[in-house]
């Protein structure tokens, strides 16, 4: 199996910009999921965000 090609600088920049956009929206998405009725465990499992971080996000929303 060969190594994947190295990304170009522009590809790397695009990936980082995409990541920044998603993480800026993280808290809103977590609160939205809770309002939709998802449990904290389900939010954790689907998002990969730690339970303590989810608790902090939801506690600061109150």
PDB file with SEQRES, HELIX, SHEET and CRYST1 records, atoms N, CA, C and O in Angstrom:
SEQRES   1 A   62  UNK UNK UNK UNK UNK UNK UNK UNK UNK UNK UNK UNK UNK          
SEQRES   2 A   62  UNK UNK UNK UNK UNK UNK UNK UNK UNK UNK UNK UNK UNK          
SEQRES   3 A   62  UNK UNK UNK UNK UNK UNK UNK UNK UNK UNK UNK UNK UNK          
SEQRES   4 A   62  UNK UNK UNK UNK UNK UNK UNK UNK UNK UNK UNK UNK UNK          
SEQRES   5 A   62  UNK UNK UNK UNK UNK UNK UNK UNK UNK UNK                      
HELIX    1 AA1 UNK A    9  UNK A   24  1                                  16    
HELIX    2 AA2 UNK A   26  UNK A   35  1                                  10    
HELIX    3 AA3 UNK A   40  UNK A   47  1                                   8    
HELIX    4 AA4 UNK A   51  UNK A   60  1                                  10    
CRYST1    1.000    1.000    1.000  90.00  90.00  90.00 P 1           1          
ATOM      1  N   UNK A   1       0.848  -1.180   0.000  1.00  0.00           N  
ATOM      2  CA  UNK A   1       0.000   0.000   0.000  1.00  0.00           C  
ATOM      3  C   UNK A   1       0.887   1.235   0.000  1.00  0.00           C  
ATOM      4  O   UNK A   1       1.799   1.356   0.819  1.00  0.00           O  
ATOM      5  N   UNK A   2       0.623   2.125  -0.897  1.00  0.00           N  
ATOM      6  CA  UNK A   2       1.454   3.323  -1.008  1.00  0.00           C  
ATOM      7  C   UNK A   2       0.937   4.423  -0.075  1.00  0.00           C  
ATOM      8  O   UNK A   2      -0.232   4.456   0.308  1.00  0.00           O  
ATOM      9  N   UNK A   3       1.840   5.295   0.259  1.00  0.00           N  
ATOM     10  CA  UNK A   3       1.484   6.447   1.093  1.00  0.00           C  
ATOM     11  C   UNK A   3       0.591   7.402   0.307  1.00  0.00           C  
ATOM     12  O   UNK A   3       0.799   7.600  -0.890  1.00  0.00           O  
ATOM     13  N   UNK A   4      -0.404   7.995   0.971  1.00  0.00           N  
ATOM     14  CA  UNK A   4      -1.210   8.996   0.268  1.00  0.00           C  
ATOM     15  C   UNK A   4      -0.356  10.214  -0.055  1.00  0.00           C  
ATOM     16  O   UNK A   4       0.617  10.517   0.635  1.00  0.00           O  
ATOM     17  N   UNK A   5      -0.740  10.893  -1.106  1.00  0.00           N  
ATOM     18  CA  UNK A   5       0.028  12.074  -1.494  1.00  0.00           C  
ATOM     19  C   UNK A   5      -0.110  13.158  -0.431  1.00  0.00           C  
ATOM     20  O   UNK A   5      -1.109  13.223   0.284  1.00  0.00           O  
ATOM     21  N   UNK A   6       0.881  13.981  -0.344  1.00  0.00           N  
ATOM     22  CA  UNK A   6       0.835  15.104   0.597  1.00  0.00           C  
ATOM     23  C   UNK A   6      -0.159  16.140   0.081  1.00  0.00           C  
ATOM     24  O   UNK A   6      -0.217  16.403  -1.121  1.00  0.00           O  
ATOM     25  N   UNK A   7      -0.935  16.723   0.979  1.00  0.00           N  
ATOM     26  CA  UNK A   7      -1.871  17.754   0.534  1.00  0.00           C  
ATOM     27  C   UNK A   7      -1.119  19.013   0.133  1.00  0.00           C  
ATOM     28  O   UNK A   7      -0.005  19.269   0.590  1.00  0.00           O  
ATOM     29  N   UNK A   8      -1.751  19.784  -0.724  1.00  0.00           N  
ATOM     30  CA  UNK A   8      -1.166  21.070  -1.074  1.00  0.00           C  
ATOM     31  C   UNK A   8      -1.420  22.039   0.078  1.00  0.00           C  
ATOM     32  O   UNK A   8      -2.304  21.804   0.901  1.00  0.00           O  
ATOM     33  N   UNK A   9      -0.656  23.119   0.141  1.00  0.00           N  
ATOM     34  CA  UNK A   9      -0.912  24.118   1.179  1.00  0.00           C  
ATOM     35  C   UNK A   9      -2.351  24.641   1.130  1.00  0.00           C  
ATOM     36  O   UNK A   9      -2.958  24.859   2.178  1.00  0.00           O  
ATOM     37  N   UNK A  10      -2.902  24.844  -0.063  1.00  0.00           N  
ATOM     38  CA  UNK A  10      -4.276  25.333  -0.166  1.00  0.00           C  
ATOM     39  C   UNK A  10      -5.276  24.317   0.373  1.00  0.00           C  
ATOM     40  O   UNK A  10      -6.254  24.690   1.020  1.00  0.00           O  
ATOM     41  N   UNK A  11      -5.035  23.029   0.108  1.00  0.00           N  
ATOM     42  CA  UNK A  11      -5.926  21.996   0.651  1.00  0.00           C  
ATOM     43  C   UNK A  11      -5.866  21.974   2.175  1.00  0.00           C  
ATOM     44  O   UNK A  11      -6.894  21.841   2.839  1.00  0.00           O  
ATOM     45  N   UNK A  12      -4.680  22.101   2.719  1.00  0.00           N  
ATOM     46  CA  UNK A  12      -4.525  22.124   4.173  1.00  0.00           C  
ATOM     47  C   UNK A  12      -5.218  23.349   4.771  1.00  0.00           C  
ATOM     48  O   UNK A  12      -5.871  23.245   5.809  1.00  0.00           O  
ATOM     49  N   UNK A  13      -5.081  24.497   4.129  1.00  0.00           N  
ATOM     50  CA  UNK A  13      -5.756  25.711   4.612  1.00  0.00           C  
ATOM     51  C   UNK A  13      -7.274  25.544   4.578  1.00  0.00           C  
ATOM     52  O   UNK A  13      -7.967  25.923   5.522  1.00  0.00           O  
ATOM     53  N   UNK A  14      -7.784  24.977   3.491  1.00  0.00           N  
ATOM     54  CA  UNK A  14      -9.228  24.758   3.374  1.00  0.00           C  
ATOM     55  C   UNK A  14      -9.748  23.842   4.477  1.00  0.00           C  
ATOM     56  O   UNK A  14     -10.798  24.107   5.061  1.00  0.00           O  
ATOM     57  N   UNK A  15      -9.016  22.767   4.765  1.00  0.00           N  
ATOM     58  CA  UNK A  15      -9.431  21.856   5.825  1.00  0.00           C  
ATOM     59  C   UNK A  15      -9.446  22.546   7.187  1.00  0.00           C  
ATOM     60  O   UNK A  15     -10.356  22.334   7.990  1.00  0.00           O  
ATOM     61  N   UNK A  16      -8.437  23.367   7.439  1.00  0.00           N  
ATOM     62  CA  UNK A  16      -8.395  24.080   8.713  1.00  0.00           C  
ATOM     63  C   UNK A  16      -9.503  25.119   8.811  1.00  0.00           C  
ATOM     64  O   UNK A  16     -10.082  25.296   9.883  1.00  0.00           O  
ATOM     65  N   UNK A  17      -9.809  25.805   7.725  1.00  0.00           N  
ATOM     66  CA  UNK A  17     -10.916  26.777   7.742  1.00  0.00           C  
ATOM     67  C   UNK A  17     -12.250  26.077   7.990  1.00  0.00           C  
ATOM     68  O   UNK A  17     -13.097  26.571   8.734  1.00  0.00           O  
ATOM     69  N   UNK A  18     -12.422  24.913   7.351  1.00  0.00           N  
ATOM     70  CA  UNK A  18     -13.646  24.134   7.553  1.00  0.00           C  
ATOM     71  C   UNK A  18     -13.771  23.715   9.019  1.00  0.00           C  
ATOM     72  O   UNK A  18     -14.847  23.816   9.608  1.00  0.00           O  
ATOM     73  N   UNK A  19     -12.673  23.249   9.600  1.00  0.00           N  
ATOM     74  CA  UNK A  19     -12.668  22.855  11.007  1.00  0.00           C  
ATOM     75  C   UNK A  19     -13.023  24.047  11.906  1.00  0.00           C  
ATOM     76  O   UNK A  19     -13.815  23.904  12.838  1.00  0.00           O  
ATOM     77  N   UNK A  20     -12.454  25.191  11.637  1.00  0.00           N  
ATOM     78  CA  UNK A  20     -12.738  26.375  12.445  1.00  0.00           C  
ATOM     79  C   UNK A  20     -14.214  26.754  12.364  1.00  0.00           C  
ATOM     80  O   UNK A  20     -14.807  27.129  13.376  1.00  0.00           O  
ATOM     81  N   UNK A  21     -14.811  26.664  11.191  1.00  0.00           N  
ATOM     82  CA  UNK A  21     -16.228  26.998  11.023  1.00  0.00           C  
ATOM     83  C   UNK A  21     -17.116  26.045  11.820  1.00  0.00           C  
ATOM     84  O   UNK A  21     -18.081  26.470  12.454  1.00  0.00           O  
ATOM     85  N   UNK A  22     -16.789  24.781  11.783  1.00  0.00           N  
ATOM     86  CA  UNK A  22     -17.593  23.794  12.519  1.00  0.00           C  
ATOM     87  C   UNK A  22     -17.431  23.988  14.018  1.00  0.00           C  
ATOM     88  O   UNK A  22     -18.419  23.944  14.751  1.00  0.00           O  
ATOM     89  N   UNK A  23     -16.222  24.199  14.485  1.00  0.00           N  
ATOM     90  CA  UNK A  23     -16.017  24.329  15.926  1.00  0.00           C  
ATOM     91  C   UNK A  23     -16.605  25.629  16.475  1.00  0.00           C  
ATOM     92  O   UNK A  23     -17.008  25.678  17.637  1.00  0.00           O  
ATOM     93  N   UNK A  24     -16.659  26.683  15.654  1.00  0.00           N  
ATOM     94  CA  UNK A  24     -17.312  27.919  16.109  1.00  0.00           C  
ATOM     95  C   UNK A  24     -18.792  27.673  16.373  1.00  0.00           C  
ATOM     96  O   UNK A  24     -19.393  28.333  17.221  1.00  0.00           O  
ATOM     97  N   UNK A  25     -19.367  26.739  15.660  1.00  0.00           N  
ATOM     98  CA  UNK A  25     -20.791  26.451  15.738  1.00  0.00           C  
ATOM     99  C   UNK A  25     -21.103  25.315  16.720  1.00  0.00           C  
ATOM    100  O   UNK A  25     -22.264  24.939  16.881  1.00  0.00           O  
ATOM    101  N   UNK A  26     -20.087  24.779  17.365  1.00  0.00           N  
ATOM    102  CA  UNK A  26     -20.237  23.606  18.227  1.00  0.00           C  
ATOM    103  C   UNK A  26     -21.280  23.780  19.323  1.00  0.00           C  
ATOM    104  O   UNK A  26     -22.167  22.938  19.468  1.00  0.00           O  
ATOM    105  N   UNK A  27     -21.189  24.848  20.089  1.00  0.00           N  
ATOM    106  CA  UNK A  27     -22.080  25.016  21.229  1.00  0.00           C  
ATOM    107  C   UNK A  27     -23.532  25.122  20.786  1.00  0.00           C  
ATOM    108  O   UNK A  27     -24.416  24.535  21.410  1.00  0.00           O  
ATOM    109  N   UNK A  28     -23.783  25.861  19.723  1.00  0.00           N  
ATOM    110  CA  UNK A  28     -25.147  25.987  19.227  1.00  0.00           C  
ATOM    111  C   UNK A  28     -25.702  24.634  18.807  1.00  0.00           C  
ATOM    112  O   UNK A  28     -26.870  24.335  19.060  1.00  0.00           O  
ATOM    113  N   UNK A  29     -24.882  23.821  18.172  1.00  0.00           N  
ATOM    114  CA  UNK A  29     -25.310  22.493  17.722  1.00  0.00           C  
ATOM    115  C   UNK A  29     -25.624  21.582  18.904  1.00  0.00           C  
ATOM    116  O   UNK A  29     -26.584  20.813  18.861  1.00  0.00           O  
ATOM    117  N   UNK A  30     -24.814  21.669  19.958  1.00  0.00           N  
ATOM    118  CA  UNK A  30     -25.056  20.852  21.159  1.00  0.00           C  
ATOM    119  C   UNK A  30     -26.369  21.262  21.813  1.00  0.00           C  
ATOM    120  O   UNK A  30     -27.168  20.401  22.181  1.00  0.00           O  
ATOM    121  N   UNK A  31     -26.604  22.557  21.964  1.00  0.00           N  
ATOM    122  CA  UNK A  31     -27.862  23.020  22.579  1.00  0.00           C  
ATOM    123  C   UNK A  31     -29.060  22.643  21.711  1.00  0.00           C  
ATOM    124  O   UNK A  31     -30.112  22.281  22.237  1.00  0.00           O  
ATOM    125  N   UNK A  32     -28.916  22.721  20.414  1.00  0.00           N  
ATOM    126  CA  UNK A  32     -29.975  22.355  19.471  1.00  0.00           C  
ATOM    127  C   UNK A  32     -30.335  20.878  19.634  1.00  0.00           C  
ATOM    128  O   UNK A  32     -31.512  20.518  19.666  1.00  0.00           O  
ATOM    129  N   UNK A  33     -29.320  20.035  19.736  1.00  0.00           N  
ATOM    130  CA  UNK A  33     -29.559  18.596  19.890  1.00  0.00           C  
ATOM    131  C   UNK A  33     -30.287  18.297  21.194  1.00  0.00           C  
ATOM    132  O   UNK A  33     -31.188  17.459  21.231  1.00  0.00           O  
ATOM    133  N   UNK A  34     -29.894  18.987  22.265  1.00  0.00           N  
ATOM    134  CA  UNK A  34     -30.586  18.760  23.546  1.00  0.00           C  
ATOM    135  C   UNK A  34     -32.044  19.206  23.453  1.00  0.00           C  
ATOM    136  O   UNK A  34     -32.937  18.502  23.925  1.00  0.00           O  
ATOM    137  N   UNK A  35     -32.289  20.358  22.853  1.00  0.00           N  
ATOM    138  CA  UNK A  35     -33.675  20.829  22.708  1.00  0.00           C  
ATOM    139  C   UNK A  35     -34.501  19.878  21.848  1.00  0.00           C  
ATOM    140  O   UNK A  35     -35.715  19.777  22.020  1.00  0.00           O  
ATOM    141  N   UNK A  36     -33.844  19.183  20.925  1.00  0.00           N  
ATOM    142  CA  UNK A  36     -34.539  18.217  20.065  1.00  0.00           C  
ATOM    143  C   UNK A  36     -34.850  16.921  20.811  1.00  0.00           C  
ATOM    144  O   UNK A  36     -35.567  16.062  20.298  1.00  0.00           O  
ATOM    145  N   UNK A  37     -34.308  16.782  22.023  1.00  0.00           N  
ATOM    146  CA  UNK A  37     -34.619  15.610  22.828  1.00  0.00           C  
ATOM    147  C   UNK A  37     -33.532  14.555  22.901  1.00  0.00           C  
ATOM    148  O   UNK A  37     -33.745  13.495  23.490  1.00  0.00           O  
ATOM    149  N   UNK A  38     -32.363  14.822  22.313  1.00  0.00           N  
ATOM    150  CA  UNK A  38     -31.275  13.858  22.411  1.00  0.00           C  
ATOM    151  C   UNK A  38     -30.709  13.871  23.822  1.00  0.00           C  
ATOM    152  O   UNK A  38     -30.614  14.923  24.454  1.00  0.00           O  
ATOM    153  N   UNK A  39     -30.336  12.702  24.306  1.00  0.00           N  
ATOM    154  CA  UNK A  39     -29.714  12.622  25.627  1.00  0.00           C  
ATOM    155  C   UNK A  39     -28.266  13.096  25.530  1.00  0.00           C  
ATOM    156  O   UNK A  39     -27.681  13.149  24.448  1.00  0.00           O  
ATOM    157  N   UNK A  40     -27.707  13.437  26.678  1.00  0.00           N  
ATOM    158  CA  UNK A  40     -26.295  13.838  26.699  1.00  0.00           C  
ATOM    159  C   UNK A  40     -25.410  12.709  26.197  1.00  0.00           C  
ATOM    160  O   UNK A  40     -24.421  12.951  25.505  1.00  0.00           O  
ATOM    161  N   UNK A  41     -25.764  11.468  26.547  1.00  0.00           N  
ATOM    162  CA  UNK A  41     -24.956  10.329  26.093  1.00  0.00           C  
ATOM    163  C   UNK A  41     -25.030  10.194  24.569  1.00  0.00           C  
ATOM    164  O   UNK A  41     -24.025   9.899  23.922  1.00  0.00           O  
ATOM    165  N   UNK A  42     -26.205  10.405  24.005  1.00  0.00           N  
ATOM    166  CA  UNK A  42     -26.345  10.320  22.553  1.00  0.00           C  
ATOM    167  C   UNK A  42     -25.569  11.442  21.862  1.00  0.00           C  
ATOM    168  O   UNK A  42     -24.922  11.221  20.839  1.00  0.00           O  
ATOM    169  N   UNK A  43     -25.641  12.641  22.430  1.00  0.00           N  
ATOM    170  CA  UNK A  43     -24.879  13.764  21.876  1.00  0.00           C  
ATOM    171  C   UNK A  43     -23.387  13.439  21.922  1.00  0.00           C  
ATOM    172  O   UNK A  43     -22.663  13.687  20.958  1.00  0.00           O  
ATOM    173  N   UNK A  44     -22.940  12.891  23.031  1.00  0.00           N  
ATOM    174  CA  UNK A  44     -21.535  12.512  23.180  1.00  0.00           C  
ATOM    175  C   UNK A  44     -21.140  11.463  22.143  1.00  0.00           C  
ATOM    176  O   UNK A  44     -20.114  11.594  21.475  1.00  0.00           O  
ATOM    177  N   UNK A  45     -21.958  10.430  22.015  1.00  0.00           N  
ATOM    178  CA  UNK A  45     -21.641   9.337  21.097  1.00  0.00           C  
ATOM    179  C   UNK A  45     -21.599   9.814  19.654  1.00  0.00           C  
ATOM    180  O   UNK A  45     -20.702   9.433  18.902  1.00  0.00           O  
ATOM    181  N   UNK A  46     -22.548  10.632  19.264  1.00  0.00           N  
ATOM    182  CA  UNK A  46     -22.615  11.097  17.878  1.00  0.00           C  
ATOM    183  C   UNK A  46     -21.548  12.137  17.545  1.00  0.00           C  
ATOM    184  O   UNK A  46     -21.019  12.160  16.434  1.00  0.00           O  
ATOM    185  N   UNK A  47     -21.238  12.996  18.512  1.00  0.00           N  
ATOM    186  CA  UNK A  47     -20.317  14.104  18.235  1.00  0.00           C  
ATOM    187  C   UNK A  47     -18.872  13.805  18.582  1.00  0.00           C  
ATOM    188  O   UNK A  47     -17.957  14.394  18.008  1.00  0.00           O  
ATOM    189  N   UNK A  48     -18.663  12.895  19.516  1.00  0.00           N  
ATOM    190  CA  UNK A  48     -17.304  12.652  19.993  1.00  0.00           C  
ATOM    191  C   UNK A  48     -16.836  13.680  21.002  1.00  0.00           C  
ATOM    192  O   UNK A  48     -15.687  13.641  21.444  1.00  0.00           O  
ATOM    193  N   UNK A  49     -17.709  14.595  21.368  1.00  0.00           N  
ATOM    194  CA  UNK A  49     -17.370  15.624  22.361  1.00  0.00           C  
ATOM    195  C   UNK A  49     -17.524  15.003  23.748  1.00  0.00           C  
ATOM    196  O   UNK A  49     -18.475  14.261  23.992  1.00  0.00           O  
ATOM    197  N   UNK A  50     -16.605  15.300  24.647  1.00  0.00           N  
ATOM    198  CA  UNK A  50     -16.620  14.681  25.967  1.00  0.00           C  
ATOM    199  C   UNK A  50     -17.859  15.095  26.758  1.00  0.00           C  
ATOM    200  O   UNK A  50     -18.406  16.181  26.563  1.00  0.00           O  
ATOM    201  N   UNK A  51     -18.287  14.210  27.650  1.00  0.00           N  
ATOM    202  CA  UNK A  51     -19.450  14.504  28.496  1.00  0.00           C  
ATOM    203  C   UNK A  51     -19.221  15.752  29.356  1.00  0.00           C  
ATOM    204  O   UNK A  51     -20.129  16.576  29.457  1.00  0.00           O  
ATOM    205  N   UNK A  52     -18.041  15.930  29.983  1.00  0.00           N  
ATOM    206  CA  UNK A  52     -17.840  17.152  30.763  1.00  0.00           C  
ATOM    207  C   UNK A  52     -17.963  18.430  29.909  1.00  0.00           C  
ATOM    208  O   UNK A  52     -18.486  19.441  30.379  1.00  0.00           O  
ATOM    209  N   UNK A  53     -17.485  18.381  28.665  1.00  0.00           N  
ATOM    210  CA  UNK A  53     -17.606  19.534  27.791  1.00  0.00           C  
ATOM    211  C   UNK A  53     -19.071  19.793  27.439  1.00  0.00           C  
ATOM    212  O   UNK A  53     -19.514  20.941  27.421  1.00  0.00           O  
ATOM    213  N   UNK A  54     -19.815  18.737  27.163  1.00  0.00           N  
ATOM    214  CA  UNK A  54     -21.245  18.880  26.889  1.00  0.00           C  
ATOM    215  C   UNK A  54     -21.959  19.477  28.085  1.00  0.00           C  
ATOM    216  O   UNK A  54     -22.786  20.376  27.934  1.00  0.00           O  
ATOM    217  N   UNK A  55     -21.642  18.978  29.280  1.00  0.00           N  
ATOM    218  CA  UNK A  55     -22.237  19.519  30.511  1.00  0.00           C  
ATOM    219  C   UNK A  55     -21.937  21.014  30.644  1.00  0.00           C  
ATOM    220  O   UNK A  55     -22.822  21.794  30.995  1.00  0.00           O  
ATOM    221  N   UNK A  56     -20.712  21.409  30.368  1.00  0.00           N  
ATOM    222  CA  UNK A  56     -20.326  22.817  30.472  1.00  0.00           C  
ATOM    223  C   UNK A  56     -21.100  23.658  29.469  1.00  0.00           C  
ATOM    224  O   UNK A  56     -21.590  24.735  29.808  1.00  0.00           O  
ATOM    225  N   UNK A  57     -21.214  23.179  28.249  1.00  0.00           N  
ATOM    226  CA  UNK A  57     -21.953  23.914  27.208  1.00  0.00           C  
ATOM    227  C   UNK A  57     -23.404  24.092  27.610  1.00  0.00           C  
ATOM    228  O   UNK A  57     -23.962  25.181  27.475  1.00  0.00           O  
ATOM    229  N   UNK A  58     -24.018  23.021  28.104  1.00  0.00           N  
ATOM    230  CA  UNK A  58     -25.439  23.085  28.448  1.00  0.00           C  
ATOM    231  C   UNK A  58     -25.674  23.867  29.733  1.00  0.00           C  
ATOM    232  O   UNK A  58     -26.710  24.516  29.877  1.00  0.00           O  
ATOM    233  N   UNK A  59     -24.727  23.816  30.673  1.00  0.00           N  
ATOM    234  CA  UNK A  59     -24.865  24.589  31.901  1.00  0.00           C  
ATOM    235  C   UNK A  59     -24.746  26.088  31.644  1.00  0.00           C  
ATOM    236  O   UNK A  59     -25.405  26.876  32.322  1.00  0.00           O  
ATOM    237  N   UNK A  60     -23.924  26.500  30.683  1.00  0.00           N  
ATOM    238  CA  UNK A  60     -23.751  27.917  30.403  1.00  0.00           C  
ATOM    239  C   UNK A  60     -24.906  28.454  29.563  1.00  0.00           C  
ATOM    240  O   UNK A  60     -25.062  29.669  29.441  1.00  0.00           O  
ATOM    241  N   UNK A  61     -25.714  27.574  28.985  1.00  0.00           N  
ATOM    242  CA  UNK A  61     -26.854  27.999  28.175  1.00  0.00           C  
ATOM    243  C   UNK A  61     -28.029  28.399  29.046  1.00  0.00           C  
ATOM    244  O   UNK A  61     -28.950  29.069  28.577  1.00  0.00           O  
ATOM    245  N   UNK A  62     -28.008  27.994  30.316  1.00  0.00           N  
ATOM    246  CA  UNK A  62     -29.133  28.262  31.205  1.00  0.00           C  
ATOM    247  C   UNK A  62     -29.138  29.666  31.719  1.00  0.00           C  
ATOM    248  O   UNK A  62     -30.029  30.040  32.482  1.00  0.00           O  
TER     249      UNK A  62                                                      
END                                                                             
